[in-house]
Amino acid sequence: MTEFKVDAMSCGHCVRAVTEAIRNADPEAQVDVDLAQKTVRIESSRPRADLAHALAEAGYAPA
């Protein structure tokens, strides 16, 4: 499991955008977003760097 802190998330739209960004990188990924804690937990076979890049490209760079 990979976990990122994403301080830029503040609403449901952010949750949807982050989830879609990860699923675009890996359609099989399991994504769990905790908006209150501003964390994203991802089960994926993709490397951590690829997932971080997908988030950054969507405007939600992990801290």
mmCIF file of the N, C-alpha and C atoms, coordinates in Angstrom:
data_MODEL
# 
_entry.id   MODEL 
# 
loop_
_atom_site.group_PDB 
_atom_site.id 
_atom_site.type_symbol 
_atom_site.label_atom_id 
_atom_site.label_alt_id 
_atom_site.label_comp_id 
_atom_site.label_asym_id 
_atom_site.label_entity_id 
_atom_site.label_seq_id 
_atom_site.pdbx_PDB_ins_code 
_atom_site.Cartn_x 
_atom_site.Cartn_y 
_atom_site.Cartn_z 
_atom_site.occupancy 
_atom_site.B_iso_or_equiv 
_atom_site.pdbx_formal_charge 
_atom_site.auth_seq_id 
_atom_site.auth_comp_id 
_atom_site.auth_asym_id 
_atom_site.auth_atom_id 
_atom_site.pdbx_PDB_model_num 
ATOM 1   N N  . MET A 1 1  ? 0.843   -1.175 0.000   1.00 0.00 ? 1  MET A N  1 
ATOM 2   C CA . MET A 1 1  ? 0.000   0.000  0.000   1.00 0.00 ? 1  MET A CA 1 
ATOM 3   C C  . MET A 1 1  ? 0.891   1.242  0.000   1.00 0.00 ? 1  MET A C  1 
ATOM 4   N N  . THR A 1 2  ? 0.486   2.216  -0.768  1.00 0.00 ? 2  THR A N  1 
ATOM 5   C CA . THR A 1 2  ? 1.181   3.503  -0.841  1.00 0.00 ? 2  THR A CA 1 
ATOM 6   C C  . THR A 1 2  ? 0.278   4.555  -0.233  1.00 0.00 ? 2  THR A C  1 
ATOM 7   N N  . GLU A 1 3  ? 0.855   5.445  0.543   1.00 0.00 ? 3  GLU A N  1 
ATOM 8   C CA . GLU A 1 3  ? 0.069   6.521  1.150   1.00 0.00 ? 3  GLU A CA 1 
ATOM 9   C C  . GLU A 1 3  ? 0.752   7.858  0.891   1.00 0.00 ? 3  GLU A C  1 
ATOM 10  N N  . PHE A 1 4  ? -0.073  8.841  0.541   1.00 0.00 ? 4  PHE A N  1 
ATOM 11  C CA . PHE A 1 4  ? 0.412   10.193 0.307   1.00 0.00 ? 4  PHE A CA 1 
ATOM 12  C C  . PHE A 1 4  ? -0.385  11.169 1.159   1.00 0.00 ? 4  PHE A C  1 
ATOM 13  N N  . LYS A 1 5  ? 0.254   12.236 1.570   1.00 0.00 ? 5  LYS A N  1 
ATOM 14  C CA . LYS A 1 5  ? -0.412  13.385 2.184   1.00 0.00 ? 5  LYS A CA 1 
ATOM 15  C C  . LYS A 1 5  ? -0.628  14.381 1.049   1.00 0.00 ? 5  LYS A C  1 
ATOM 16  N N  . VAL A 1 6  ? -1.879  14.829 0.868   1.00 0.00 ? 6  VAL A N  1 
ATOM 17  C CA . VAL A 1 6  ? -2.206  15.752 -0.221  1.00 0.00 ? 6  VAL A CA 1 
ATOM 18  C C  . VAL A 1 6  ? -2.937  16.944 0.392   1.00 0.00 ? 6  VAL A C  1 
ATOM 19  N N  . ASP A 1 7  ? -2.166  17.963 0.743   1.00 0.00 ? 7  ASP A N  1 
ATOM 20  C CA . ASP A 1 7  ? -2.723  19.124 1.433   1.00 0.00 ? 7  ASP A CA 1 
ATOM 21  C C  . ASP A 1 7  ? -3.693  19.943 0.580   1.00 0.00 ? 7  ASP A C  1 
ATOM 22  N N  . ALA A 1 8  ? -3.610  19.814 -0.739  1.00 0.00 ? 8  ALA A N  1 
ATOM 23  C CA . ALA A 1 8  ? -4.449  20.626 -1.625  1.00 0.00 ? 8  ALA A CA 1 
ATOM 24  C C  . ALA A 1 8  ? -5.912  20.173 -1.672  1.00 0.00 ? 8  ALA A C  1 
ATOM 25  N N  . MET A 1 9  ? -6.234  19.028 -1.093  1.00 0.00 ? 9  MET A N  1 
ATOM 26  C CA . MET A 1 9  ? -7.620  18.537 -1.138  1.00 0.00 ? 9  MET A CA 1 
ATOM 27  C C  . MET A 1 9  ? -8.476  19.272 -0.118  1.00 0.00 ? 9  MET A C  1 
ATOM 28  N N  . SER A 1 10 ? -9.656  19.718 -0.571  1.00 0.00 ? 10 SER A N  1 
ATOM 29  C CA . SER A 1 10 ? -10.533 20.443 0.353   1.00 0.00 ? 10 SER A CA 1 
ATOM 30  C C  . SER A 1 10 ? -12.016 20.139 0.161   1.00 0.00 ? 10 SER A C  1 
ATOM 31  N N  . CYS A 1 11 ? -12.372 19.348 -0.866  1.00 0.00 ? 11 CYS A N  1 
ATOM 32  C CA . CYS A 1 11 ? -13.798 19.129 -1.126  1.00 0.00 ? 11 CYS A CA 1 
ATOM 33  C C  . CYS A 1 11 ? -14.018 17.818 -1.881  1.00 0.00 ? 11 CYS A C  1 
ATOM 34  N N  . GLY A 1 12 ? -15.270 17.519 -2.130  1.00 0.00 ? 12 GLY A N  1 
ATOM 35  C CA . GLY A 1 12 ? -15.625 16.314 -2.853  1.00 0.00 ? 12 GLY A CA 1 
ATOM 36  C C  . GLY A 1 12 ? -15.076 16.289 -4.271  1.00 0.00 ? 12 GLY A C  1 
ATOM 37  N N  . HIS A 1 13 ? -15.006 17.453 -4.902  1.00 0.00 ? 13 HIS A N  1 
ATOM 38  C CA . HIS A 1 13 ? -14.441 17.512 -6.246  1.00 0.00 ? 13 HIS A CA 1 
ATOM 39  C C  . HIS A 1 13 ? -12.978 17.076 -6.211  1.00 0.00 ? 13 HIS A C  1 
ATOM 40  N N  . CYS A 1 14 ? -12.246 17.509 -5.190  1.00 0.00 ? 14 CYS A N  1 
ATOM 41  C CA . CYS A 1 14 ? -10.843 17.118 -5.042  1.00 0.00 ? 14 CYS A CA 1 
ATOM 42  C C  . CYS A 1 14 ? -10.721 15.604 -4.898  1.00 0.00 ? 14 CYS A C  1 
ATOM 43  N N  . VAL A 1 15 ? -11.583 15.020 -4.095  1.00 0.00 ? 15 VAL A N  1 
ATOM 44  C CA . VAL A 1 15 ? -11.569 13.567 -3.896  1.00 0.00 ? 15 VAL A CA 1 
ATOM 45  C C  . VAL A 1 15 ? -11.779 12.865 -5.226  1.00 0.00 ? 15 VAL A C  1 
ATOM 46  N N  . ARG A 1 16 ? -12.741 13.321 -5.987  1.00 0.00 ? 16 ARG A N  1 
ATOM 47  C CA . ARG A 1 16 ? -13.043 12.721 -7.292  1.00 0.00 ? 16 ARG A CA 1 
ATOM 48  C C  . ARG A 1 16 ? -11.860 12.896 -8.255  1.00 0.00 ? 16 ARG A C  1 
ATOM 49  N N  . ALA A 1 17 ? -11.271 14.077 -8.275  1.00 0.00 ? 17 ALA A N  1 
ATOM 50  C CA . ALA A 1 17 ? -10.145 14.338 -9.180  1.00 0.00 ? 17 ALA A CA 1 
ATOM 51  C C  . ALA A 1 17 ? -8.933  13.487 -8.822  1.00 0.00 ? 17 ALA A C  1 
ATOM 52  N N  . VAL A 1 18 ? -8.647  13.347 -7.538  1.00 0.00 ? 18 VAL A N  1 
ATOM 53  C CA . VAL A 1 18 ? -7.521  12.527 -7.091  1.00 0.00 ? 18 VAL A CA 1 
ATOM 54  C C  . VAL A 1 18 ? -7.767  11.056 -7.445  1.00 0.00 ? 18 VAL A C  1 
ATOM 55  N N  . THR A 1 19 ? -8.966  10.594 -7.194  1.00 0.00 ? 19 THR A N  1 
ATOM 56  C CA . THR A 1 19 ? -9.300  9.205  -7.507  1.00 0.00 ? 19 THR A CA 1 
ATOM 57  C C  . THR A 1 19 ? -9.175  8.943  -9.003  1.00 0.00 ? 19 THR A C  1 
ATOM 58  N N  . GLU A 1 20 ? -9.692  9.835  -9.821  1.00 0.00 ? 20 GLU A N  1 
ATOM 59  C CA . GLU A 1 20 ? -9.612  9.670  -11.274 1.00 0.00 ? 20 GLU A CA 1 
ATOM 60  C C  . GLU A 1 20 ? -8.165  9.721  -11.762 1.00 0.00 ? 20 GLU A C  1 
ATOM 61  N N  . ALA A 1 21 ? -7.346  10.585 -11.173 1.00 0.00 ? 21 ALA A N  1 
ATOM 62  C CA . ALA A 1 21 ? -5.940  10.684 -11.578 1.00 0.00 ? 21 ALA A CA 1 
ATOM 63  C C  . ALA A 1 21 ? -5.222  9.361  -11.339 1.00 0.00 ? 21 ALA A C  1 
ATOM 64  N N  . ILE A 1 22 ? -5.467  8.772  -10.190 1.00 0.00 ? 22 ILE A N  1 
ATOM 65  C CA . ILE A 1 22 ? -4.834  7.484  -9.881  1.00 0.00 ? 22 ILE A CA 1 
ATOM 66  C C  . ILE A 1 22 ? -5.370  6.391  -10.790 1.00 0.00 ? 22 ILE A C  1 
ATOM 67  N N  . ARG A 1 23 ? -6.670  6.365  -11.009 1.00 0.00 ? 23 ARG A N  1 
ATOM 68  C CA . ARG A 1 23 ? -7.254  5.317  -11.857 1.00 0.00 ? 23 ARG A CA 1 
ATOM 69  C C  . ARG A 1 23 ? -6.863  5.479  -13.322 1.00 0.00 ? 23 ARG A C  1 
ATOM 70  N N  . ASN A 1 24 ? -6.542  6.699  -13.740 1.00 0.00 ? 24 ASN A N  1 
ATOM 71  C CA . ASN A 1 24 ? -6.027  6.879  -15.103 1.00 0.00 ? 24 ASN A CA 1 
ATOM 72  C C  . ASN A 1 24 ? -4.632  6.268  -15.218 1.00 0.00 ? 24 ASN A C  1 
ATOM 73  N N  . ALA A 1 25 ? -3.851  6.345  -14.149 1.00 0.00 ? 25 ALA A N  1 
ATOM 74  C CA . ALA A 1 25 ? -2.508  5.754  -14.145 1.00 0.00 ? 25 ALA A CA 1 
ATOM 75  C C  . ALA A 1 25 ? -2.575  4.238  -14.000 1.00 0.00 ? 25 ALA A C  1 
ATOM 76  N N  . ASP A 1 26 ? -3.556  3.762  -13.228 1.00 0.00 ? 26 ASP A N  1 
ATOM 77  C CA . ASP A 1 26 ? -3.730  2.322  -13.006 1.00 0.00 ? 26 ASP A CA 1 
ATOM 78  C C  . ASP A 1 26 ? -5.210  2.031  -12.811 1.00 0.00 ? 26 ASP A C  1 
ATOM 79  N N  . PRO A 1 27 ? -5.886  1.592  -13.860 1.00 0.00 ? 27 PRO A N  1 
ATOM 80  C CA . PRO A 1 27 ? -7.327  1.332  -13.770 1.00 0.00 ? 27 PRO A CA 1 
ATOM 81  C C  . PRO A 1 27 ? -7.711  0.304  -12.709 1.00 0.00 ? 27 PRO A C  1 
ATOM 82  N N  . GLU A 1 28 ? -6.782  -0.542 -12.302 1.00 0.00 ? 28 GLU A N  1 
ATOM 83  C CA . GLU A 1 28 ? -7.062  -1.569 -11.301 1.00 0.00 ? 28 GLU A CA 1 
ATOM 84  C C  . GLU A 1 28 ? -6.803  -1.094 -9.873  1.00 0.00 ? 28 GLU A C  1 
ATOM 85  N N  . ALA A 1 29 ? -6.323  0.113  -9.702  1.00 0.00 ? 29 ALA A N  1 
ATOM 86  C CA . ALA A 1 29 ? -5.949  0.623  -8.378  1.00 0.00 ? 29 ALA A CA 1 
ATOM 87  C C  . ALA A 1 29 ? -7.163  0.735  -7.462  1.00 0.00 ? 29 ALA A C  1 
ATOM 88  N N  . GLN A 1 30 ? -6.923  0.452  -6.201  1.00 0.00 ? 30 GLN A N  1 
ATOM 89  C CA . GLN A 1 30 ? -7.915  0.693  -5.153  1.00 0.00 ? 30 GLN A CA 1 
ATOM 90  C C  . GLN A 1 30 ? -7.496  1.985  -4.466  1.00 0.00 ? 30 GLN A C  1 
ATOM 91  N N  . VAL A 1 31 ? -8.392  2.958  -4.424  1.00 0.00 ? 31 VAL A N  1 
ATOM 92  C CA . VAL A 1 31 ? -8.065  4.281  -3.896  1.00 0.00 ? 31 VAL A CA 1 
ATOM 93  C C  . VAL A 1 31 ? -8.970  4.595  -2.722  1.00 0.00 ? 31 VAL A C  1 
ATOM 94  N N  . ASP A 1 32 ? -8.366  4.999  -1.615  1.00 0.00 ? 32 ASP A N  1 
ATOM 95  C CA . ASP A 1 32 ? -9.108  5.395  -0.419  1.00 0.00 ? 32 ASP A CA 1 
ATOM 96  C C  . ASP A 1 32 ? -8.644  6.787  -0.029  1.00 0.00 ? 32 ASP A C  1 
ATOM 97  N N  . VAL A 1 33 ? -9.545  7.767  -0.146  1.00 0.00 ? 33 VAL A N  1 
ATOM 98  C CA . VAL A 1 33 ? -9.216  9.149  0.173   1.00 0.00 ? 33 VAL A CA 1 
ATOM 99  C C  . VAL A 1 33 ? -9.860  9.521  1.498   1.00 0.00 ? 33 VAL A C  1 
ATOM 100 N N  . ASP A 1 34 ? -9.055  10.046 2.401   1.00 0.00 ? 34 ASP A N  1 
ATOM 101 C CA . ASP A 1 34 ? -9.545  10.563 3.681   1.00 0.00 ? 34 ASP A CA 1 
ATOM 102 C C  . ASP A 1 34 ? -9.408  12.073 3.627   1.00 0.00 ? 34 ASP A C  1 
ATOM 103 N N  . LEU A 1 35 ? -10.498 12.744 3.305   1.00 0.00 ? 35 LEU A N  1 
ATOM 104 C CA . LEU A 1 35 ? -10.479 14.186 3.130   1.00 0.00 ? 35 LEU A CA 1 
ATOM 105 C C  . LEU A 1 35 ? -10.138 14.907 4.429   1.00 0.00 ? 35 LEU A C  1 
ATOM 106 N N  . ALA A 1 36 ? -10.649 14.436 5.543   1.00 0.00 ? 36 ALA A N  1 
ATOM 107 C CA . ALA A 1 36 ? -10.391 15.080 6.831   1.00 0.00 ? 36 ALA A CA 1 
ATOM 108 C C  . ALA A 1 36 ? -8.900  15.052 7.180   1.00 0.00 ? 36 ALA A C  1 
ATOM 109 N N  . GLN A 1 37 ? -8.243  13.931 6.893   1.00 0.00 ? 37 GLN A N  1 
ATOM 110 C CA . GLN A 1 37 ? -6.812  13.791 7.187   1.00 0.00 ? 37 GLN A CA 1 
ATOM 111 C C  . GLN A 1 37 ? -5.927  14.210 6.007   1.00 0.00 ? 37 GLN A C  1 
ATOM 112 N N  . LYS A 1 38 ? -6.579  14.471 4.856   1.00 0.00 ? 38 LYS A N  1 
ATOM 113 C CA . LYS A 1 38 ? -5.881  14.848 3.626   1.00 0.00 ? 38 LYS A CA 1 
ATOM 114 C C  . LYS A 1 38 ? -4.860  13.794 3.208   1.00 0.00 ? 38 LYS A C  1 
ATOM 115 N N  . THR A 1 39 ? -5.302  12.527 3.272   1.00 0.00 ? 39 THR A N  1 
ATOM 116 C CA . THR A 1 39 ? -4.439  11.433 2.857   1.00 0.00 ? 39 THR A CA 1 
ATOM 117 C C  . THR A 1 39 ? -5.096  10.608 1.755   1.00 0.00 ? 39 THR A C  1 
ATOM 118 N N  . VAL A 1 40 ? -4.263  9.988  0.956   1.00 0.00 ? 40 VAL A N  1 
ATOM 119 C CA . VAL A 1 40 ? -4.705  9.091  -0.106  1.00 0.00 ? 40 VAL A CA 1 
ATOM 120 C C  . VAL A 1 40 ? -3.943  7.785  0.078   1.00 0.00 ? 40 VAL A C  1 
ATOM 121 N N  . ARG A 1 41 ? -4.682  6.680  0.224   1.00 0.00 ? 41 ARG A N  1 
ATOM 122 C CA . ARG A 1 41 ? -4.081  5.353  0.324   1.00 0.00 ? 41 ARG A CA 1 
ATOM 123 C C  . ARG A 1 41 ? -4.405  4.608  -0.960  1.00 0.00 ? 41 ARG A C  1 
ATOM 124 N N  . ILE A 1 42 ? -3.372  4.007  -1.534  1.00 0.00 ? 42 ILE A N  1 
ATOM 125 C CA . ILE A 1 42 ? -3.525  3.389  -2.851  1.00 0.00 ? 42 ILE A CA 1 
ATOM 126 C C  . ILE A 1 42 ? -2.944  1.979  -2.843  1.00 0.00 ? 42 ILE A C  1 
ATOM 127 N N  . GLU A 1 43 ? -3.735  1.032  -3.314  1.00 0.00 ? 43 GLU A N  1 
ATOM 128 C CA . GLU A 1 43 ? -3.261  -0.324 -3.600  1.00 0.00 ? 43 GLU A CA 1 
ATOM 129 C C  . GLU A 1 43 ? -3.077  -0.379 -5.108  1.00 0.00 ? 43 GLU A C  1 
ATOM 130 N N  . SER A 1 44 ? -1.820  -0.509 -5.541  1.00 0.00 ? 44 SER A N  1 
ATOM 131 C CA . SER A 1 44 ? -1.534  -0.495 -6.969  1.00 0.00 ? 44 SER A CA 1 
ATOM 132 C C  . SER A 1 44 ? -0.232  -1.236 -7.229  1.00 0.00 ? 44 SER A C  1 
ATOM 133 N N  . SER A 1 45 ? -0.117  -1.783 -8.421  1.00 0.00 ? 45 SER A N  1 
ATOM 134 C CA . SER A 1 45 ? 1.130   -2.420 -8.830  1.00 0.00 ? 45 SER A CA 1 
ATOM 135 C C  . SER A 1 45 ? 2.095   -1.411 -9.446  1.00 0.00 ? 45 SER A C  1 
ATOM 136 N N  . ARG A 1 46 ? 1.633   -0.181 -9.649  1.00 0.00 ? 46 ARG A N  1 
ATOM 137 C CA . ARG A 1 46 ? 2.482   0.862  -10.231 1.00 0.00 ? 46 ARG A CA 1 
ATOM 138 C C  . ARG A 1 46 ? 3.467   1.381  -9.193  1.00 0.00 ? 46 ARG A C  1 
ATOM 139 N N  . PRO A 1 47 ? 4.654   1.815  -9.631  1.00 0.00 ? 47 PRO A N  1 
ATOM 140 C CA . PRO A 1 47 ? 5.629   2.380  -8.701  1.00 0.00 ? 47 PRO A CA 1 
ATOM 141 C C  . PRO A 1 47 ? 5.101   3.660  -8.035  1.00 0.00 ? 47 PRO A C  1 
ATOM 142 N N  . ARG A 1 48 ? 5.559   3.893  -6.808  1.00 0.00 ? 48 ARG A N  1 
ATOM 143 C CA . ARG A 1 48 ? 5.156   5.075  -6.039  1.00 0.00 ? 48 ARG A CA 1 
ATOM 144 C C  . ARG A 1 48 ? 5.384   6.365  -6.839  1.00 0.00 ? 48 ARG A C  1 
ATOM 145 N N  . ALA A 1 49 ? 6.515   6.442  -7.533  1.00 0.00 ? 49 ALA A N  1 
ATOM 146 C CA . ALA A 1 49 ? 6.831   7.649  -8.301  1.00 0.00 ? 49 ALA A CA 1 
ATOM 147 C C  . ALA A 1 49 ? 5.798   7.908  -9.393  1.00 0.00 ? 49 ALA A C  1 
ATOM 148 N N  . ASP A 1 50 ? 5.312   6.852  -10.036 1.00 0.00 ? 50 ASP A N  1 
ATOM 149 C CA . ASP A 1 50 ? 4.286   7.008  -11.083 1.00 0.00 ? 50 ASP A CA 1 
ATOM 150 C C  . ASP A 1 50 ? 2.995   7.557  -10.491 1.00 0.00 ? 50 ASP A C  1 
ATOM 151 N N  . LEU A 1 51 ? 2.622   7.060  -9.313  1.00 0.00 ? 51 LEU A N  1 
ATOM 152 C CA . LEU A 1 51 ? 1.396   7.521  -8.667  1.00 0.00 ? 51 LEU A CA 1 
ATOM 153 C C  . LEU A 1 51 ? 1.536   8.976  -8.232  1.00 0.00 ? 51 LEU A C  1 
ATOM 154 N N  . ALA A 1 52 ? 2.694   9.322  -7.682  1.00 0.00 ? 52 ALA A N  1 
ATOM 155 C CA . ALA A 1 52 ? 2.944   10.713 -7.273  1.00 0.00 ? 52 ALA A CA 1 
ATOM 156 C C  . ALA A 1 52 ? 2.889   11.639 -8.482  1.00 0.00 ? 52 ALA A C  1 
ATOM 157 N N  . HIS A 1 53 ? 3.439   11.190 -9.598  1.00 0.00 ? 53 HIS A N  1 
ATOM 158 C CA . HIS A 1 53 ? 3.413   11.991 -10.826 1.00 0.00 ? 53 HIS A CA 1 
ATOM 159 C C  . HIS A 1 53 ? 1.979   12.192 -11.316 1.00 0.00 ? 53 HIS A C  1 
ATOM 160 N N  . ALA A 1 54 ? 1.166   11.153 -11.252 1.00 0.00 ? 54 ALA A N  1 
ATOM 161 C CA . ALA A 1 54 ? -0.232  11.264 -11.681 1.00 0.00 ? 54 ALA A CA 1 
ATOM 162 C C  . ALA A 1 54 ? -0.973  12.290 -10.828 1.00 0.00 ? 54 ALA A C  1 
ATOM 163 N N  . LEU A 1 55 ? -0.723  12.271 -9.524  1.00 0.00 ? 55 LEU A N  1 
ATOM 164 C CA . LEU A 1 55 ? -1.355  13.256 -8.639  1.00 0.00 ? 55 LEU A CA 1 
ATOM 165 C C  . LEU A 1 55 ? -0.880  14.669 -8.977  1.00 0.00 ? 55 LEU A C  1 
ATOM 166 N N  . ALA A 1 56 ? 0.413   14.834 -9.170  1.00 0.00 ? 56 ALA A N  1 
ATOM 167 C CA . ALA A 1 56 ? 0.968   16.152 -9.486  1.00 0.00 ? 56 ALA A CA 1 
ATOM 168 C C  . ALA A 1 56 ? 0.411   16.693 -10.793 1.00 0.00 ? 56 ALA A C  1 
ATOM 169 N N  . GLU A 1 57 ? 0.308   15.834 -11.790 1.00 0.00 ? 57 GLU A N  1 
ATOM 170 C CA . GLU A 1 57 ? -0.231  16.238 -13.090 1.00 0.00 ? 57 GLU A CA 1 
ATOM 171 C C  . GLU A 1 57 ? -1.675  16.723 -12.970 1.00 0.00 ? 57 GLU A C  1 
ATOM 172 N N  . ALA A 1 58 ? -2.418  16.162 -12.010 1.00 0.00 ? 58 ALA A N  1 
ATOM 173 C CA . ALA A 1 58 ? -3.813  16.562 -11.798 1.00 0.00 ? 58 ALA A CA 1 
ATOM 174 C C  . ALA A 1 58 ? -3.925  17.803 -10.909 1.00 0.00 ? 58 ALA A C  1 
ATOM 175 N N  . GLY A 1 59 ? -2.783  18.312 -10.438 1.00 0.00 ? 59 GLY A N  1 
ATOM 176 C CA . GLY A 1 59 ? -2.797  19.517 -9.613  1.00 0.00 ? 59 GLY A CA 1 
ATOM 177 C C  . GLY A 1 59 ? -2.856  19.229 -8.119  1.00 0.00 ? 59 GLY A C  1 
ATOM 178 N N  . TYR A 1 60 ? -2.585  17.993 -7.733  1.00 0.00 ? 60 TYR A N  1 
ATOM 179 C CA . TYR A 1 60 ? -2.650  17.585 -6.321  1.00 0.00 ? 60 TYR A CA 1 
ATOM 180 C C  . TYR A 1 60 ? -1.332  16.937 -5.906  1.00 0.00 ? 60 TYR A C  1 
ATOM 181 N N  . ALA A 1 61 ? -0.258  17.690 -6.024  1.00 0.00 ? 61 ALA A N  1 
ATOM 182 C CA . ALA A 1 61 ? 1.058   17.151 -5.699  1.00 0.00 ? 61 ALA A CA 1 
ATOM 183 C C  . ALA A 1 61 ? 1.113   16.691 -4.250  1.00 0.00 ? 61 ALA A C  1 
ATOM 184 N N  . PRO A 1 62 ? 1.594   15.480 -4.018  1.00 0.00 ? 62 PRO A N  1 
ATOM 185 C CA . PRO A 1 62 ? 1.699   15.006 -2.640  1.00 0.00 ? 62 PRO A CA 1 
ATOM 186 C C  . PRO A 1 62 ? 2.794   15.757 -1.883  1.00 0.00 ? 62 PRO A C  1 
ATOM 187 N N  . ALA A 1 63 ? 2.534   15.949 -0.594  1.00 0.00 ? 63 ALA A N  1 
ATOM 188 C CA . ALA A 1 63 ? 3.512   16.649 0.259   1.00 0.00 ? 63 ALA A CA 1 
ATOM 189 C C  . ALA A 1 63 ? 4.566   15.683 0.736   1.00 0.00 ? 63 ALA A C  1 
# 
